[in-house]
Amino acid sequence: NDLAVDCYTRTGYLTALCRGGGPQVAVNMYEGMIRDKIRLDAHVHTAMIDGLIEVGRYSTAIRLFNRCVKEKYPLDVVSYTVAIKGLVRGKRMDEACSLFSKMREDGVMPNRRTYRTIISGLCKEREKEKVKKVLWECVEEGVELDPDTKFKVFCLLYPYRRDFSEFRSVFEKWKEDVDDFDSCDELSVSAG
C-alpha cells in the first residue's frame, strides 16, 4: 500500500510484457490506463509503441500511435521517430514519409535520429528522389548524419553521376569531417 505506481513503473511493465511474449496483455494494460484516465506522458506512449515495434507488431503500434495523435496525447520527437521506425520496418515507406512531413505540421522538428531512420529506410528501398529531398532538408537544418547513414546515401547516389554531383559539396564536407587518422575507411567500416 505504501508503493505508488508511477508512469515510469508502468512503462517498465509495458516494455517487459511486450518483450516477454505478452504484447496483447501490454496493449490491454495500456488501454486500461487510458480508460482509467491515468495521466501519461510522451515517454509512456512511446515506450508502448516501441515495445510493440520491437516484437514485430507494427500495425498495432501504428494504430496506437495514430490514436495518440487523434486524441492529442502528449508526443515528442522521440514518439514520432519511433513510429517512423515502425513504418520503415513494416515496409510502409509512403506512410513513413507522410508521417515525417506531418510531424513538422504538428510542430515537432525532426532530429538526427529521425533523419537517420527515414533516410536509411529510403536508401533500403532505393527511393533516390525521396532520399535527395530529405537529404536537402537535413542539410538545410544543419543536421549532421552518422557515418552509417552517410555511407548508405553515398552508395545509393554514387552510380548516378548527376545526382552525385548535386551533392558533391555535401560529400566533400562529410569527407572533411572524418579524422585524418581514420581516412575514408570510417565511411565503409560503419556500414558493416
C-alpha atoms as an extended CHARMM CRD file, in Angstrom:
* protein
*
       192  EXT
         1         1  ASN       CA              0.0000000000        0.0000000000        0.0000000000  PROA      1               0.0000000000
         2         2  ASP       CA              2.9520000000        2.3430000000        0.5130000000  PROA      2               0.0000000000
         3         3  LEU       CA              4.2000000000        1.7870000000       -3.0270000000  PROA      3               0.0000000000
         4         4  ALA       CA              2.8920000000        4.2930000000       -5.5280000000  PROA      4               0.0000000000
         5         5  VAL       CA              2.9520000000        3.0580000000       -9.1040000000  PROA      5               0.0000000000
         6         6  ASP       CA              4.1070000000        5.9490000000      -11.2490000000  PROA      6               0.0000000000
         7         7  CYS       CA              4.1950000000        6.2960000000      -15.0190000000  PROA      7               0.0000000000
         8         8  TYR       CA              7.7650000000        5.0650000000      -15.2520000000  PROA      8               0.0000000000
         9         9  THR       CA              6.9830000000        1.9050000000      -13.3090000000  PROA      9               0.0000000000
        10        10  ARG       CA              4.0670000000        1.3110000000      -15.6550000000  PROA      10              0.0000000000
        11        11  THR       CA              6.3910000000        1.9000000000      -18.6030000000  PROA      11              0.0000000000
        12        12  GLY       CA              8.6520000000       -0.8370000000      -17.2770000000  PROA      12              0.0000000000
        13        13  TYR       CA              5.6850000000       -3.2140000000      -17.0220000000  PROA      13              0.0000000000
        14        14  LEU       CA              4.5490000000       -2.4440000000      -20.5640000000  PROA      14              0.0000000000
        15        15  THR       CA              8.0200000000       -2.9140000000      -22.0100000000  PROA      15              0.0000000000
        16        16  ALA       CA              8.5940000000       -6.1530000000      -20.0880000000  PROA      16              0.0000000000
        17        17  LEU       CA              5.2390000000       -7.5440000000      -21.1900000000  PROA      17              0.0000000000
        18        18  CYS       CA              5.9130000000       -6.7410000000      -24.8540000000  PROA      18              0.0000000000
        19        19  ARG       CA              9.3870000000       -8.2130000000      -24.8530000000  PROA      19              0.0000000000
        20        20  GLY       CA              8.4350000000      -11.0960000000      -22.5980000000  PROA      20              0.0000000000
        21        21  GLY       CA              5.9160000000      -12.5300000000      -25.0250000000  PROA      21              0.0000000000
        22        22  GLY       CA              2.7800000000      -10.7610000000      -23.8520000000  PROA      22              0.0000000000
        23        23  PRO       CA              2.2620000000       -7.8350000000      -26.2140000000  PROA      23              0.0000000000
        24        24  GLN       CA             -1.5300000000       -8.1660000000      -26.1610000000  PROA      24              0.0000000000
        25        25  VAL       CA             -1.5060000000       -8.0990000000      -22.3470000000  PROA      25              0.0000000000
        26        26  ALA       CA              0.6080000000       -4.9270000000      -22.5750000000  PROA      26              0.0000000000
        27        27  VAL       CA             -1.8790000000       -3.3560000000      -25.0050000000  PROA      27              0.0000000000
        28        28  ASN       CA             -4.7640000000       -4.2370000000      -22.6730000000  PROA      28              0.0000000000
        29        29  MET       CA             -2.9060000000       -2.7450000000      -19.6910000000  PROA      29              0.0000000000
        30        30  TYR       CA             -2.0770000000        0.4020000000      -21.6770000000  PROA      30              0.0000000000
        31        31  GLU       CA             -5.6680000000        0.8290000000      -22.8450000000  PROA      31              0.0000000000
        32        32  GLY       CA             -6.7980000000        0.2880000000      -19.2530000000  PROA      32              0.0000000000
        33        33  MET       CA             -4.5410000000        3.1230000000      -18.0980000000  PROA      33              0.0000000000
        34        34  ILE       CA             -6.0940000000        5.3750000000      -20.7150000000  PROA      34              0.0000000000
        35        35  ARG       CA             -9.6090000000        4.2860000000      -19.7530000000  PROA      35              0.0000000000
        36        36  ASP       CA             -8.8150000000        4.9640000000      -16.0870000000  PROA      36              0.0000000000
        37        37  LYS       CA             -7.6530000000        8.4460000000      -17.1380000000  PROA      37              0.0000000000
        38        38  ILE       CA             -4.1990000000        7.9320000000      -15.6850000000  PROA      38              0.0000000000
        39        39  ARG       CA             -2.0810000000       10.8590000000      -16.7670000000  PROA      39              0.0000000000
        40        40  LEU       CA              0.5070000000        9.5150000000      -19.1870000000  PROA      40              0.0000000000
        41        41  ASP       CA              3.3820000000       11.4520000000      -20.6850000000  PROA      41              0.0000000000
        42        42  ALA       CA              5.0870000000       11.0680000000      -24.0610000000  PROA      42              0.0000000000
        43        43  HSD       CA              7.5710000000        8.5940000000      -22.5800000000  PROA      43              0.0000000000
        44        44  VAL       CA              4.8470000000        6.0890000000      -21.6720000000  PROA      44              0.0000000000
        45        45  HSD       CA              3.1250000000        6.2910000000      -25.0610000000  PROA      45              0.0000000000
        46        46  THR       CA              6.4670000000        5.9870000000      -26.8470000000  PROA      46              0.0000000000
        47        47  ALA       CA              7.5970000000        3.0170000000      -24.7440000000  PROA      47              0.0000000000
        48        48  MET       CA              4.3720000000        1.1620000000      -25.5200000000  PROA      48              0.0000000000
        49        49  ILE       CA              4.6750000000        1.8190000000      -29.2490000000  PROA      49              0.0000000000
        50        50  ASP       CA              8.3820000000        0.9340000000      -29.2860000000  PROA      50              0.0000000000
        51        51  GLY       CA              7.7600000000       -2.2820000000      -27.3520000000  PROA      51              0.0000000000
        52        52  LEU       CA              5.2790000000       -3.3980000000      -29.9890000000  PROA      52              0.0000000000
        53        53  ILE       CA              7.6140000000       -2.4390000000      -32.8270000000  PROA      53              0.0000000000
        54        54  GLU       CA             10.4860000000       -4.3870000000      -31.2970000000  PROA      54              0.0000000000
        55        55  VAL       CA              8.3840000000       -7.5770000000      -31.3390000000  PROA      55              0.0000000000
        56        56  GLY       CA              7.1420000000       -7.0120000000      -34.8960000000  PROA      56              0.0000000000
        57        57  ARG       CA              3.6230000000       -5.8040000000      -34.0800000000  PROA      57              0.0000000000
        58        58  TYR       CA              3.8830000000       -2.8430000000      -36.4450000000  PROA      58              0.0000000000
        59        59  SER       CA              0.1960000000       -2.4430000000      -37.2870000000  PROA      59              0.0000000000
        60        60  THR       CA             -0.8300000000       -2.4330000000      -33.6280000000  PROA      60              0.0000000000
        61        61  ALA       CA              1.9300000000        0.0520000000      -32.7920000000  PROA      61              0.0000000000
        62        62  ILE       CA              0.9080000000        2.4360000000      -35.5670000000  PROA      62              0.0000000000
        63        63  ARG       CA             -2.7640000000        2.1150000000      -34.6350000000  PROA      63              0.0000000000
        64        64  LEU       CA             -1.8910000000        3.1720000000      -31.0700000000  PROA      64              0.0000000000
        65        65  PHE       CA              0.3220000000        5.9980000000      -32.3190000000  PROA      65              0.0000000000
        66        66  ASN       CA             -2.4450000000        7.3130000000      -34.5820000000  PROA      66              0.0000000000
        67        67  ARG       CA             -4.8320000000        7.1780000000      -31.6410000000  PROA      67              0.0000000000
        68        68  CYS       CA             -2.3640000000        9.2480000000      -29.5980000000  PROA      68              0.0000000000
        69        69  VAL       CA             -2.2370000000       11.8550000000      -32.3610000000  PROA      69              0.0000000000
        70        70  LYS       CA             -6.0220000000       11.8860000000      -32.7720000000  PROA      70              0.0000000000
        71        71  GLU       CA             -6.6720000000       12.1590000000      -29.0260000000  PROA      71              0.0000000000
        72        72  LYS       CA             -3.9010000000       14.7760000000      -28.6900000000  PROA      72              0.0000000000
        73        73  TYR       CA             -1.9360000000       12.7780000000      -26.1250000000  PROA      73              0.0000000000
        74        74  PRO       CA              1.4970000000       14.2150000000      -25.3930000000  PROA      74              0.0000000000
        75        75  LEU       CA              4.0260000000       13.1490000000      -28.0240000000  PROA      75              0.0000000000
        76        76  ASP       CA              7.5280000000       14.3520000000      -28.7920000000  PROA      76              0.0000000000
        77        77  VAL       CA             10.2270000000       13.9090000000      -31.4320000000  PROA      77              0.0000000000
        78        78  VAL       CA             11.1310000000       10.5000000000      -29.9870000000  PROA      78              0.0000000000
        79        79  SER       CA              7.5000000000        9.3790000000      -30.2920000000  PROA      79              0.0000000000
        80        80  TYR       CA              7.3530000000       10.3530000000      -33.9580000000  PROA      80              0.0000000000
        81        81  THR       CA             10.7540000000        8.8260000000      -34.6800000000  PROA      81              0.0000000000
        82        82  VAL       CA              9.7120000000        5.5240000000      -33.0930000000  PROA      82              0.0000000000
        83        83  ALA       CA              6.5110000000        5.4930000000      -35.1630000000  PROA      83              0.0000000000
        84        84  ILE       CA              8.5150000000        6.2180000000      -38.3240000000  PROA      84              0.0000000000
        85        85  LYS       CA             10.8550000000        3.3610000000      -37.3730000000  PROA      85              0.0000000000
        86        86  GLY       CA              7.8420000000        1.0430000000      -37.1330000000  PROA      86              0.0000000000
        87        87  LEU       CA              6.5890000000        2.0890000000      -40.5420000000  PROA      87              0.0000000000
        88        88  VAL       CA             10.0490000000        1.6460000000      -42.0650000000  PROA      88              0.0000000000
        89        89  ARG       CA             10.4370000000       -1.8110000000      -40.5360000000  PROA      89              0.0000000000
        90        90  GLY       CA              6.9290000000       -2.7110000000      -41.6510000000  PROA      90              0.0000000000
        91        91  LYS       CA              7.8970000000       -1.7160000000      -45.2110000000  PROA      91              0.0000000000
        92        92  ARG       CA              5.3330000000        1.0870000000      -45.2820000000  PROA      92              0.0000000000
        93        93  MET       CA              7.6310000000        3.8020000000      -46.6420000000  PROA      93              0.0000000000
        94        94  ASP       CA              4.9180000000        6.0150000000      -48.1160000000  PROA      94              0.0000000000
        95        95  GLU       CA              3.2840000000        6.2190000000      -44.6930000000  PROA      95              0.0000000000
        96        96  ALA       CA              6.6770000000        6.8280000000      -43.0680000000  PROA      96              0.0000000000
        97        97  CYS       CA              7.2980000000        9.7520000000      -45.4340000000  PROA      97              0.0000000000
        98        98  SER       CA              3.8230000000       11.1410000000      -44.7800000000  PROA      98              0.0000000000
        99        99  LEU       CA              4.3640000000       10.9420000000      -41.0300000000  PROA      99              0.0000000000
       100       100  PHE       CA              7.7810000000       12.5640000000      -41.4320000000  PROA      100             0.0000000000
       101       101  SER       CA              6.0550000000       15.5200000000      -43.1310000000  PROA      101             0.0000000000
       102       102  LYS       CA              3.1540000000       15.5460000000      -40.6780000000  PROA      102             0.0000000000
       103       103  MET       CA              5.3950000000       15.8040000000      -37.6490000000  PROA      103             0.0000000000
       104       104  ARG       CA              6.5190000000       19.2460000000      -38.7970000000  PROA      104             0.0000000000
       105       105  GLU       CA              2.8860000000       20.2690000000      -39.2860000000  PROA      105             0.0000000000
       106       106  ASP       CA              2.2750000000       19.1380000000      -35.7110000000  PROA      106             0.0000000000
       107       107  GLY       CA              5.0910000000       21.4130000000      -34.5310000000  PROA      107             0.0000000000
       108       108  VAL       CA              7.6250000000       18.6510000000      -33.8940000000  PROA      108             0.0000000000
       109       109  MET       CA             11.0110000000       19.1310000000      -35.5730000000  PROA      109             0.0000000000
       110       110  PRO       CA             12.8900000000       16.0290000000      -36.7290000000  PROA      110             0.0000000000
       111       111  ASN       CA             16.2320000000       15.3560000000      -35.0780000000  PROA      111             0.0000000000
       112       112  ARG       CA             19.3380000000       13.4710000000      -36.1930000000  PROA      112             0.0000000000
       113       113  ARG       CA             17.8210000000       10.0810000000      -35.3560000000  PROA      113             0.0000000000
       114       114  THR       CA             14.6160000000       10.9180000000      -37.2350000000  PROA      114             0.0000000000
       115       115  TYR       CA             16.6040000000       11.8130000000      -40.3450000000  PROA      115             0.0000000000
       116       116  ARG       CA             18.7230000000        8.6860000000      -39.9780000000  PROA      116             0.0000000000
       117       117  THR       CA             15.6340000000        6.4940000000      -39.6960000000  PROA      117             0.0000000000
       118       118  ILE       CA             13.8150000000        7.9070000000      -42.7160000000  PROA      118             0.0000000000
       119       119  ILE       CA             16.9280000000        8.1800000000      -44.9150000000  PROA      119             0.0000000000
       120       120  SER       CA             18.0360000000        4.6300000000      -44.0850000000  PROA      120             0.0000000000
       121       121  GLY       CA             14.5880000000        3.3060000000      -44.9780000000  PROA      121             0.0000000000
       122       122  LEU       CA             14.5100000000        5.2340000000      -48.2340000000  PROA      122             0.0000000000
       123       123  CYS       CA             18.0020000000        4.0350000000      -49.1480000000  PROA      123             0.0000000000
       124       124  LYS       CA             16.9970000000        0.4420000000      -48.4730000000  PROA      124             0.0000000000
       125       125  GLU       CA             14.0110000000        0.8590000000      -50.7880000000  PROA      125             0.0000000000
       126       126  ARG       CA             16.2650000000        2.6390000000      -53.3290000000  PROA      126             0.0000000000
       127       127  GLU       CA             13.9920000000        5.7070000000      -53.3420000000  PROA      127             0.0000000000
       128       128  LYS       CA             16.6160000000        8.0050000000      -54.8440000000  PROA      128             0.0000000000
       129       129  GLU       CA             14.4120000000       11.0740000000      -55.3980000000  PROA      129             0.0000000000
       130       130  LYS       CA             12.9350000000       10.9240000000      -51.9040000000  PROA      130             0.0000000000
       131       131  VAL       CA             16.4040000000       10.4820000000      -50.3910000000  PROA      131             0.0000000000
       132       132  LYS       CA             17.5660000000       13.5950000000      -52.2330000000  PROA      132             0.0000000000
       133       133  LYS       CA             14.5980000000       15.6070000000      -50.9580000000  PROA      133             0.0000000000
       134       134  VAL       CA             15.0770000000       14.5400000000      -47.3370000000  PROA      134             0.0000000000
       135       135  LEU       CA             18.8440000000       14.9740000000      -47.5770000000  PROA      135             0.0000000000
       136       136  TRP       CA             18.4040000000       18.5960000000      -48.6810000000  PROA      136             0.0000000000
       137       137  GLU       CA             16.0840000000       19.1920000000      -45.7200000000  PROA      137             0.0000000000
       138       138  CYS       CA             18.6940000000       17.6510000000      -43.4620000000  PROA      138             0.0000000000
       139       139  VAL       CA             21.4420000000       19.8550000000      -44.8990000000  PROA      139             0.0000000000
       140       140  GLU       CA             19.2590000000       22.9840000000      -44.6050000000  PROA      140             0.0000000000
       141       141  GLU       CA             18.5180000000       22.1660000000      -40.9570000000  PROA      141             0.0000000000
       142       142  GLY       CA             22.2300000000       21.6820000000      -40.2730000000  PROA      142             0.0000000000
       143       143  VAL       CA             21.7060000000       18.1500000000      -39.0010000000  PROA      143             0.0000000000
       144       144  GLU       CA             24.8630000000       16.0240000000      -39.0830000000  PROA      144             0.0000000000
       145       145  LEU       CA             24.2490000000       12.4170000000      -40.0850000000  PROA      145             0.0000000000
       146       146  ASP       CA             26.0870000000        9.4540000000      -38.6050000000  PROA      146             0.0000000000
       147       147  PRO       CA             28.7180000000        7.6330000000      -40.7270000000  PROA      147             0.0000000000
       148       148  ASP       CA             26.4590000000        4.6410000000      -41.4560000000  PROA      148             0.0000000000
       149       149  THR       CA             23.7070000000        6.8220000000      -42.9230000000  PROA      149             0.0000000000
       150       150  LYS       CA             26.2280000000        8.8680000000      -44.8960000000  PROA      150             0.0000000000
       151       151  PHE       CA             27.5950000000        5.6560000000      -46.3770000000  PROA      151             0.0000000000
       152       152  LYS       CA             24.1040000000        4.4890000000      -47.3810000000  PROA      152             0.0000000000
       153       153  VAL       CA             23.4020000000        7.8040000000      -49.1300000000  PROA      153             0.0000000000
       154       154  PHE       CA             26.7990000000        7.7510000000      -50.8370000000  PROA      154             0.0000000000
       155       155  CYS       CA             26.2510000000        4.1760000000      -52.0960000000  PROA      155             0.0000000000
       156       156  LEU       CA             22.7770000000        4.9820000000      -53.3980000000  PROA      156             0.0000000000
       157       157  LEU       CA             23.7280000000        8.1570000000      -55.2470000000  PROA      157             0.0000000000
       158       158  TYR       CA             27.2750000000        7.3600000000      -56.4210000000  PROA      158             0.0000000000
       159       159  PRO       CA             26.2240000000        5.3920000000      -59.5300000000  PROA      159             0.0000000000
       160       160  TYR       CA             24.1210000000        8.3490000000      -60.6910000000  PROA      160             0.0000000000
       161       161  ARG       CA             26.6520000000       10.9700000000      -61.7760000000  PROA      161             0.0000000000
       162       162  ARG       CA             24.1770000000       13.8250000000      -61.9920000000  PROA      162             0.0000000000
       163       163  ASP       CA             22.6840000000       13.1550000000      -58.5600000000  PROA      163             0.0000000000
       164       164  PHE       CA             26.1040000000       12.5530000000      -57.0940000000  PROA      164             0.0000000000
       165       165  SER       CA             27.4610000000       15.8640000000      -58.3860000000  PROA      165             0.0000000000
       166       166  GLU       CA             24.3950000000       17.6510000000      -56.9770000000  PROA      166             0.0000000000
       167       167  PHE       CA             25.5670000000       16.5860000000      -53.5220000000  PROA      167             0.0000000000
       168       168  ARG       CA             29.3170000000       16.7790000000      -54.1660000000  PROA      168             0.0000000000
       169       169  SER       CA             29.7710000000       19.6690000000      -51.7210000000  PROA      169             0.0000000000
       170       170  VAL       CA             27.8760000000       17.7330000000      -49.0520000000  PROA      170             0.0000000000
       171       171  PHE       CA             30.0020000000       14.6260000000      -49.6460000000  PROA      171             0.0000000000
       172       172  GLU       CA             33.1930000000       16.7170000000      -49.5350000000  PROA      172             0.0000000000
       173       173  LYS       CA             32.1290000000       18.1900000000      -46.1950000000  PROA      173             0.0000000000
       174       174  TRP       CA             31.4480000000       14.6990000000      -44.8650000000  PROA      174             0.0000000000
       175       175  LYS       CA             34.8810000000       13.6100000000      -46.0310000000  PROA      175             0.0000000000
       176       176  GLU       CA             36.4750000000       16.5870000000      -44.2130000000  PROA      176             0.0000000000
       177       177  ASP       CA             34.6380000000       15.6260000000      -41.0220000000  PROA      177             0.0000000000
       178       178  VAL       CA             36.3420000000       12.2250000000      -40.9370000000  PROA      178             0.0000000000
       179       179  ASP       CA             39.5040000000       12.3620000000      -38.8110000000  PROA      179             0.0000000000
       180       180  ASP       CA             42.7370000000       12.1490000000      -40.7850000000  PROA      180             0.0000000000
       181       181  PHE       CA             43.8710000000        9.0380000000      -38.9470000000  PROA      181             0.0000000000
       182       182  ASP       CA             40.6320000000        7.2590000000      -39.8480000000  PROA      182             0.0000000000
       183       183  SER       CA             40.7650000000        8.3170000000      -43.5130000000  PROA      183             0.0000000000
       184       184  CYS       CA             37.7620000000        7.3890000000      -45.6370000000  PROA      184             0.0000000000
       185       185  ASP       CA             37.7050000000        3.8900000000      -44.1370000000  PROA      185             0.0000000000
       186       186  GLU       CA             35.4050000000        5.3610000000      -41.4670000000  PROA      186             0.0000000000
       187       187  LEU       CA             32.6050000000        5.5140000000      -44.0080000000  PROA      187             0.0000000000
       188       188  SER       CA             32.9660000000        1.9260000000      -45.2050000000  PROA      188             0.0000000000
       189       189  VAL       CA             33.5810000000        0.3360000000      -41.7970000000  PROA      189             0.0000000000
       190       190  SER       CA             30.4030000000        1.8260000000      -40.3720000000  PROA      190             0.0000000000
       191       191  ALA       CA             28.2440000000        0.1300000000      -42.9780000000  PROA      191             0.0000000000
       192       192  GLY       CA             29.3830000000       -3.3190000000      -41.9400000000  PROA      192             0.0000000000
